[in-house]
Amino acid sequence: MSTDDVLAEVGPRLRRLRKDREVTLAALSETTGISVSTLSRLESGLRKPSLELLLPIAQAHKVPLDELVGTPPVGDPRVKAEPLVRHGRTYWPLTRQPGGLQAFKVLVPERREEPEPRTHEGYEWLYVLSGRLRVVLGEHDVVMAAGEAAEFDTRVPHWFGSTGEGPAEFLSLFGPQGERMHVRARPRKA
């Protein structure tokens, strides 16, 4: 919706709000200090609304300013990512902007493979959605089940993959060095 379209809807919205509250132009003029003529021209679209005019009207009607202007429609919030296949794994990017924390949904197919731990700068957080995920981190070799999470500095040699007993699906949040997940949990009730 263009700016002109948004502004064109302000006048009818102002008139509807005033009429719904059964307020006359004269009474609104007295409350806001804006002339009857100016209020009438605003409502009919003959005068462009400005912040100086809309603020007193919003205050007089006790409504937020965005109710007078109308908030633009929110775009589709879904992240529509094309899956990427690398080394037999399917990755769905869940973040749109480059840099900073990156989120991926990852599907690891069922297969037996020899771990090849690697290192790089950054910090990673994993959450297993389904299946069982084998994670090799330094001297640790663990199997994570659905609902389990892990976090680690990626400068530690690491690898994750299938246990060979079925596919595994997990979320991965990766950030440059120094950026870490902040998980807040409620304290246990005694």
N, C-alpha and C positions, 0 to 999 in steps of 0.2 A: 504494500500500500504506500503510495507516494505521500510526501508532506502535504501537498495540496489537497489530496483526498482526506487526510486526517483532519486538516483545518476546516474543510467543508462540512464535516460532521459535527464540529463543535457547536455551531449555532443551534441546530435542531436539538442537540443534547441539552444545551443551556435552557432553551424554552421548555422542553419536556420536564426537566428537573424543577424549574420554577412553577410550572402549572401543577405538577404532581404535589407540590408542597403548598399549593394554593396561595402563592405570594404574588402580589401585583408588581409591575415594573416600578411604580412609585415607591412601594415599600422596600424593594431591593435597592433602589437608588439611594434611599435614605440610609440604609444599613451599610452600603458599600462606599458611598460618596461618589459613585459613577452616575453621570447624568442619565435620565430616562432615555434620551435620544441615543446615546452611545449604547446602552443596554439593548435597545430595540434593534439597532443596526448590527450588533453582535449576533443576536438571535436570528436575524434574517439573513445573515451572511454578507451584509454590505460592508462590514468592518472586520478586518482580520483580528483574531484574538491575539493578545500579547500577555506576557507574564504579569505585567502591571495591572491588567484588567481581570485576568483569571484568578489570581491569588485572593483578592477581596471577595470575589463571588464564591470561591470554594470555601472561604472562611465563613461567609454569611450562611451558606447552606450546610456547613459542618461536614464537608465531604473532602476526600483527598483530591488533589489536583488532577491525578490521572483519571479520576472518574469523569471530570469535565472534558478532558482531552481525548480520553479513550486510549487504552493501551493497545499498541499494535499486536496483531495476532502472533503468538509464539510459533516459531518454526518447528518443524518435525524434530523432536529431541533425539530420535533414534540415530545411533551411529551405524551407518550403512557401509560396512567395510568389506572389501573383497578379500577372501581368504588367500593367504600365501602358503605355498608348500615348500618347505626347506628340509632336506635330509630326511624325507619321509614323514615329517610332522606338518600338521596344518595349523597355521597361526591366523587368528582374527584380530587385527588391531582394534582396540576399543577407545583409543584416544585420537584426537584429530590434529592437535598441534605438535609440531616437532620440538624436541628439547624437553627438559624437565622430566617428570615421571611419565613413563609410558606403560600402558596396560594392554595385555594380550590375553585372549582365551586360546589355549593350546590343546590340540588333540594328538596324543602319541599313540600310534597303532600298536597292536599286539605284535611283538617280535623280540627275539632274544638278540642282544647285541652286547659287545664288550664296551664297558665305559671308557671314554676318552676325556678325562677331566681337563678343563681349560680354565684360564684366568683372564680377567680384563678389569678395567676400572668400572666401578659402580656398586650398586647395592640392589639386591633382589628380594622379593617377597613372593612366595608361592602359596596357593590355596587349592587343594584337591577337590574338584567337583564330583568326579565319579571315577571308579576304577581304583587301581593301586599304582602309585608312582614310585619308582626307585630313585632315590637321591643319594649321590655320592658327593660328600663334602669333606675335603681334607681326608682324615683317616676314618671318617664315619661313612657307613654304608647302611642306609635305612630305607624301609618301605613305608610310605605314607598312604593312608586310606582316606576316603571321602570325608571331608570336614576337618582335616588336619592342615596346619599351615606351618611354613618354615620361612625364616629370613636369614640372609647372610651377606657378608661382604664378598663381592665377586672376585676380589684379589686372591681369595682362598680357592685352590683348585676344586672345581665342581663339575658335575654332570647329572642330568636327570633323564630318565627314559622309562620304557616299559619293563615290567617284571617278567614279561613273557607269558603272563597268564590272562591277558585281555588288554584292551585299550585303556588309556587313562586320559582324563580330561581335567585341566587345571587352569587357574587364573595366574598370570604372572604380572607383577608390577616391578618395573625396573627403573632405576633412577641413576643419574650420574653420581659420582663419588660425593658423599656428604649429604645426599638426599635420602631420607629413610622414611619408612611408613610410621605413622603415629597412630597406634591403636589404643583407643580408650575403652576401658572395661569398667563396669560398675563393680564396686567392692562387694564381696560376698556378705550376705546377711548372716549374722550370728544366730 
